[in-house]
Amino acid sequence: MARLKVTQVRSGIGGKHNQRETLRSLGLKRIGDVVVKEDRPEIRGMVNTIPHLIAVEEVE
């Protein structure tokens, strides 16, 4: 199964509450943090909520 490498590139400060909570749910706390998640519909939904704050790559 494919995996997604999610990197936080911008701060959640000043953003909407649900966007900050989405960053936390993904496990991102500060700029430069990287997490690798399974490519599932729930994760895709989170990624689509905050595309302006993160960078996403597919990894094997």
Secondary structure, 3 states (H helix, E strand, C coil): CCEEEEEECCCCCCCCHHHHHHHHHHCCCCCCCEEEEECCHHHHHHHHHCCCCEEEEEEC
